[in-house]
Amino acid sequence: MRANRCVRLCARLILLLIVTATALLAPPPPLFAADAPPAEADVPAMARTWPVGLRPRVLRGWEPPATVYGPGHRGVDLAAPAGTPVRAVTAGRVSFAGRVAGKGVVSVDLTGTGDPPLRTTYEPVTASVEKGEEVDPGEVIGTVAASGSHCSAAPCVHWGLRRGEVYLNPLSLLPPWLLHRGPSRLLPVPGTRPPH
């Protein structure tokens, strides 16, 4: 009887070791688009404006890490001096407006983007909105804060995009006409001739 109990206990310990080893050796759940299935196909190009300015300079682009906890850049840095208005890129509801690690942050859940919804984040921002407020495309949600920027070359706002825990490239929200807008050109009016 004692031998049977010992065999069962050993079998349970071996099973526990196998389950534990499997859990430890299994790949972690995807937190970034680089580790997940192609989620960017799920990102509609629905933005109606840039977060700052008309066509800000991208100081640092989106660089997905090779691994979940690896180095990378989980958003884009857009050149913007302190005091620059920060705008919601599309309609949504403010899910957070406050401080995180000493930086002002505003997060907006984007309307009609599924469950969980796409969420944009902006930092460092002095918020002019509160949690729960509905915002329209282009609506000012705050201003670029004078401190808290992680950009060293020039003042900037960090713009991020997530779906749940998966980080995505926020530039994928911009339709081609907004992303690649060139300089304005005057076109001739039909039926007129240019002067000689």
N, C-alpha and C positions, 0 to 999 in steps of 0.2 A: 504494500500500500504506500509505504514511504517512497519507494522507487518510482511509482506512478506519479506521485505528487511532484517529485523532483523532475521527471521527464516533462510534465505539463509546464512547470515553472521555467525550465530551460527553453521549451518551445515558445512560450510567451516572450521571454527575453530576446530570443532570436528574431521573432516576428517584430518586436518593438525596435530592435536594431535595424532591421531591414526597412521598416516604415520611416524611421528617423533618417537613415542614410538616403533613402529615396527623396524625402522632403528637402534635405540639405543639398543634394546634388542636382535637383531639378532646377531648370532655369527660372529666374524670378519673373513675376508677372510683368508684362510690358508697361513701362511708364513713359516711353518716348516713342515717337513715330518710327524711329530707326529700328526699334525692336518689335514693333507691332505690324500687323498686316497693313497694307497701304491705306492708311486712314485719311491721307490728304485728298483722296478721291471723294471723301465724304465732306470736304470743306467747300461750301458754295462760295463763289466769288461774288459776295453780296455787299461788300463795303461800298459806301457812297462818298467817302472822304478819307484822307489820311488822318491819323490821330493828331498830327501837328503840321501846320503850314500847308502849302499847296503841293509840294513835291520835295519833302525834306531829304537831306543827304543821309544815306544809310552809313553810319559809322562802323557798325559791326553787324554782319548778317547772322542768320540762323544757322547754327552748327550743331546738328544732333549728335549726341555722344555715341560712341561705338557700343557702349554698354550702359546699363541702367544708371549706374553711379559714376560713370566715366566723365572726363572733362568734356565740355562743350559749351554752347551758348543757346539757351532755351528761349529765345526770342530775338528781336532785332533792336538795335540802338539807333534812334533817329536824332539827328542834330536839332537841338532846340534850346535856346537860352532860357534862363529862369524867367518866369512870368508869362511864357508863351501859353496861349490857351490850348488845352488838351480836349479833343472832341471824341465823342462816341462814333465809331466807324459805321455803325448800323444800329437799328433799333434793338432795344433790350431792356433788361431790368438790372439795376445796380444790386449786386450780391454782396459787395463789401466796399466800404469807404472808411479807411482808417490807417493806422500805422502798423507796420510789420518790421521788426528789427530796426526800429528808428527811422524807417522810410515811409512816406505817405504813399499809399497804394489804393487804386480804384479798380474794382473788377466788375465786369458787366456780363451777365448771361444773355446770349443773343437769342432773340425771338425766332421761333420756328426752326430751330436747328436740332431737334431730337431730344432724346433722353439717354444720357445726360446731355444738356445743351453745350454748345460751344461757349467758352468763356474767354473774354479778352481781359488782359491786365495791363495797367499803366503805372509806371513808377519812375522817379519820385514825383508825386503829384500832391498839391494842396487841393483837396476835394472841395467842390462846390455842390455836390450831390450827397444824398444819404442812402443808406441801404433800403431797398424796396422801391425806390423811385424808378419810374419808367422813363427811358430816354429815347429821343429820336435820332436818326442819322445826322451827324454834324453838330449835335447839341454839345455845348461846353460842359464838361464834367469836372473841370478843375484847371489848374495852371501848373506848369513845370515848377517844382520846388527849387529853391536856391541851394539846398543841400541834400545829400543822400544819393547823388548820382554815382554810378560805378564807372562812368566814362572818364578816362584820364585825358584824352586828346581834346575834347570839347564838351560843353554841357550837352546833355541829351536826355531823352525819355526812353525808357526800356518798354517795349510793347511785346506782350506775350499772348499766346493762344493755347488753350487746352480743351480737350474733351475728356471729362473725368480726370484721370491721372495721366493721360497721354498728352505730351507736349507736341504741338504742331507749329508749322511755319506761319506766322501771322500774315506774311505777305501773300499767302495763298487766298486770303479773303479779298484781295484787291482784284477787280476785273482788269483785263488787259488795257482798256482805255484809260484807266486811272494809274495803273502800275507803270506803263510805258509812255505816258503823256509827254510829247515833245513840245517844242516851242509853238506858239500860235502862228498861223500863216493867214494872210489875207488872200481870199480867192476872188477872181473877177466876177462881177455881176453879169449874169447872162444877158446878151444883147448889147453889151457895151464894148467899145474898143479901147485899148490902152492908149494914152497919149504918146505921140512920136517924139 
